[in-house]
Amino acid sequence: MGVSRRVVIAQLDLVVGDIPGNTDRVIEAAREAIDAHGADVVVFPELALTGYPPEDLLLRPSLAVRIQDAMDRIQNEALQATLIIGLPLHQQGLQYNAAAIIENGELRRVCCKHHLPNYQVFDEARYFAPGEASVVFDLGGIPTAVTVCEDLWHEGPVEAAAEAGAALIININASPFDTEKQQQRQALLARKSRENNVTIIYANLVGGQDELVFDGGSLVYDQSGTRCVELPQFETGLFPVDLNYDHHCQPVSQPLPDPLSLEESVYRALMIGIRDYVEKNGFKSVVLGLSGGIDSALTLTLAADALGAERVMAVMMPFRYTSSMSLEDSEALAANTGVGYRVISIESIYDEFMKQLAEPFGDRPVDTTEENLQARIRGVLLMSLSNKLGSLVLTTGNKSELAVGYSTLYGDMAGGFSAIKDVPKTLVYRLARWRNRDGEVIPQRIIDRPPSAELAPDQKDQDSLPEYEVLDEILELYVERDYSAESIIAEGFEREDVSRVIRLVDVNEYKRRQAPIGVRITDRGFGKDRRYPITNGWRPGI
């Protein structure tokens, strides 16, 4: 005799460390899933009670007490469904990344994560002990096993559960976004479900946490490897999935969404990253400097879309090298987006600095010192507005510039959050064109003009850098794929360009270490993904 069960996947945006608040969200979501959607089972993300990643909050002595209080609250609700909730679990002096299965208010079992990721942005081996074999249990008549995130990516947990008779695998996740991730998840689930003859429910987190963005996009595959359900990316909500079981577990198929383009997925990830960093940290608004260039234009547009124009202030800080085109385009962009806008000249401030520095500078020739001073004055002004107004300063540098040090410490790098820190320059242009797809928001002249810092007369970025199309390809090979100099040259790039770019990447590690965090969209962002010593004697010739 077959059975039918309704599973509701809770794609939630949770706050790291807010255990009472996250518990409230879990209880509210469970009630709604049961009352409004008729849920038999409600599935929550990995480490839902702490948020992900809680990092060294996991080492706090009071954590176990707080988690137990949260579990007591959830169990006392005696909700008439099965809840699968991610949490840190303390047992016999060890801590596990676990999933608790609560049935009608009673804790029935826990399933602990076997494989602890310890690469890129993950360092779970610092906090957790590995779990043991998956346990197959009866979930309303369906033989089921629960696994946690990384366990799906390794051979062992799913295979053992299938051999033990599981027809359904529920995998809870906190899987961060990058530009290739959803396609990788789909390929993995198709293979794992088909090879093991099981249905897999993959439930993921949504939201921004410091540099990470979690994109949801939860998935359900049947035992043939067919994708039956795909939930929206970057959207929170409660999403019912119906299962029929008679010898095997068959999900009821739902219409699949159209895949997001690269530009749309990245743009939405950046918006969530900005929004959640601002709101979860209690900022009222943001402020940023407009230059008339493409990077600040994209950052401004992202901020306005993420937060609303009323919470964004743009400041144009012209100097004698600032073109009338930059002033006109900045004003037009501010008008198009509806943000607050003001102009503060740095001319007299710069002159006073130079007057005070005249004696110590002596007769030394003009060099980048004077250029950097302009950027640093602008940084001081923005940080002063931040202090007075309670606004977060968004920096506007892109990944290409950050890679080669084309930025000024305590100048354009001064701020609290770097919105496009992981976006290569060529992708910046693609995002700007995508944003203008339904009508011009970013003035076309900003997109079309050659990029310039305007810190010296007739300055162009390509005076000191290769063309961005070439630069970004070299950077991808060196930074993201770990190619040696000779391997990059063998791909057809000029030796002089490769040597110069690699040298700039290496010598500017000290700058990147002092940069604000920003949204990660690739699988090799500058931050936890790539940790190089500032002081080192390595030479990247081979």
DAFEN-V625533 format. One record per residue. N is the residue number from 1. SS is DSSP state (alpha for helix, beta for strand, coil for the rest). Layout:
N:SS
N:SS
//
This chain:
1:coil
2:coil
3:beta
4:beta
5:beta
6:beta
7:beta
8:beta
9:beta
10:beta
11:beta
12:coil
13:coil
14:coil
15:coil
16:coil
17:coil
18:coil
19:alpha
20:alpha
21:alpha
22:alpha
23:alpha
24:alpha
25:alpha
26:alpha
27:alpha
28:alpha
29:alpha
30:alpha
31:alpha
32:alpha
33:alpha
34:alpha
35:alpha
36:alpha
37:alpha
38:coil
39:coil
40:coil
41:beta
42:beta
43:beta
44:coil
45:coil
46:coil
47:coil
48:coil
49:coil
50:coil
51:coil
52:coil
53:coil
54:coil
55:alpha
56:alpha
57:alpha
58:alpha
59:alpha
60:coil
61:coil
62:coil
63:alpha
64:alpha
65:alpha
66:alpha
67:alpha
68:alpha
69:alpha
70:alpha
71:alpha
72:alpha
73:alpha
74:alpha
75:alpha
76:alpha
77:coil
78:coil
79:coil
80:coil
81:coil
82:beta
83:beta
84:beta
85:beta
86:beta
87:beta
88:beta
89:beta
90:beta
91:beta
92:coil
93:coil
94:beta
95:beta
96:beta
97:beta
98:beta
99:beta
100:beta
101:beta
102:beta
103:beta
104:coil
105:coil
106:beta
107:beta
108:beta
109:beta
110:beta
111:beta
112:beta
113:coil
114:coil
115:coil
116:coil
117:coil
118:coil
119:coil
120:coil
121:coil
122:coil
123:coil
124:alpha
125:alpha
126:alpha
127:coil
128:coil
129:coil
130:coil
131:coil
132:coil
133:coil
134:coil
135:coil
136:coil
137:beta
138:beta
139:beta
140:coil
141:coil
142:beta
143:beta
144:beta
145:beta
146:beta
147:beta
148:beta
149:alpha
150:alpha
151:alpha
152:alpha
153:alpha
154:coil
155:coil
156:coil
157:alpha
158:alpha
159:alpha
160:alpha
161:alpha
162:alpha
163:alpha
164:coil
165:coil
166:coil
167:coil
168:beta
169:beta
170:beta
171:beta
172:beta
173:coil
174:coil
175:coil
176:beta
177:coil
178:coil
179:coil
180:coil
181:alpha
182:alpha
183:alpha
184:alpha
185:alpha
186:alpha
187:alpha
188:alpha
189:alpha
190:alpha
191:alpha
192:alpha
193:alpha
194:alpha
195:alpha
196:alpha
197:coil
198:coil
199:beta
200:beta
201:beta
202:beta
203:beta
204:coil
205:coil
206:beta
207:beta
208:beta
209:beta
210:coil
211:coil
212:beta
213:beta
214:beta
215:beta
216:beta
217:coil
218:coil
219:beta
220:beta
221:beta
222:coil
223:coil
224:coil
225:coil
226:coil
227:beta
228:beta
229:beta
230:beta
231:coil
232:coil
233:beta
234:coil
235:coil
236:coil
237:beta
238:beta
239:beta
240:beta
241:beta
242:beta
243:beta
244:beta
245:beta
246:coil
247:coil
248:coil
249:beta
250:beta
251:beta
252:coil
253:coil
254:coil
255:coil
256:coil
257:coil
258:coil
259:coil
260:coil
261:coil
262:alpha
263:alpha
264:alpha
265:alpha
266:alpha
267:alpha
268:alpha
269:alpha
270:alpha
271:alpha
272:alpha
273:alpha
274:alpha
275:alpha
276:alpha
277:alpha
278:alpha
279:alpha
280:alpha
281:coil
282:coil
283:coil
284:coil
285:beta
286:beta
287:beta
288:beta
289:beta
290:beta
291:coil
292:coil
293:coil
294:alpha
295:alpha
296:alpha
297:alpha
298:alpha
299:alpha
300:alpha
301:alpha
302:alpha
303:alpha
304:alpha
305:alpha
306:alpha
307:alpha
308:coil
309:alpha
310:alpha
311:alpha
312:beta
313:beta
314:beta
315:beta
316:beta
317:coil
318:coil
319:coil
320:coil
321:coil
322:coil
323:coil
324:alpha
325:alpha
326:alpha
327:alpha
328:alpha
329:alpha
330:alpha
331:alpha
332:alpha
333:alpha
334:alpha
335:alpha
336:alpha
337:alpha
338:coil
339:coil
340:beta
341:beta
342:beta
343:beta
344:coil
345:coil
346:coil
347:alpha
348:alpha
349:alpha
350:alpha
351:alpha
352:alpha
353:alpha
354:alpha
355:alpha
356:alpha
357:alpha
358:alpha
359:alpha
360:alpha
361:alpha
362:coil
363:coil
364:coil
365:coil
366:coil
367:coil
368:alpha
369:alpha
370:alpha
371:alpha
372:alpha
373:alpha
374:alpha
375:alpha
376:alpha
377:alpha
378:alpha
379:alpha
380:alpha
381:alpha
382:alpha
383:alpha
384:alpha
385:alpha
386:alpha
387:alpha
388:alpha
389:alpha
390:coil
391:beta
392:beta
393:beta
394:beta
395:beta
396:coil
397:coil
398:coil
399:alpha
400:alpha
401:alpha
402:alpha
403:alpha
404:alpha
405:coil
406:coil
407:coil
408:coil
409:coil
410:coil
411:coil
412:coil
413:coil
414:coil
415:coil
416:coil
417:beta
418:beta
419:coil
420:coil
421:coil
422:coil
423:coil
424:coil
425:alpha
426:alpha
427:alpha
428:alpha
429:alpha
430:alpha
431:alpha
432:alpha
433:alpha
434:alpha
435:alpha
436:coil
437:coil
438:coil
439:coil
440:coil
441:coil
442:coil
443:coil
444:alpha
445:alpha
446:alpha
447:alpha
448:alpha
449:coil
450:coil
451:coil
452:coil
453:coil
454:coil
455:coil
456:coil
457:coil
458:coil
459:coil
460:coil
461:alpha
462:alpha
463:alpha
464:coil
465:coil
466:coil
467:coil
468:alpha
469:alpha
470:alpha
471:alpha
472:alpha
473:alpha
474:alpha
475:alpha
476:alpha
477:alpha
478:alpha
479:alpha
480:alpha
481:coil
482:coil
483:coil
484:coil
485:alpha
486:alpha
487:alpha
488:alpha
489:alpha
490:alpha
491:coil
492:coil
493:coil
494:coil
495:alpha
496:alpha
497:alpha
498:alpha
499:alpha
500:alpha
501:alpha
502:alpha
503:alpha
504:alpha
505:alpha
506:alpha
507:alpha
508:coil
509:alpha
510:alpha
511:alpha
512:alpha
513:alpha
514:coil
515:coil
516:coil
517:coil
518:beta
519:coil
520:coil
521:coil
522:coil
523:coil
524:coil
525:coil
526:coil
527:beta
528:coil
529:coil
530:beta
531:coil
532:coil
533:coil
534:coil
535:coil
536:coil
537:coil
538:coil
539:coil
540:coil
541:coil
542:coil
//
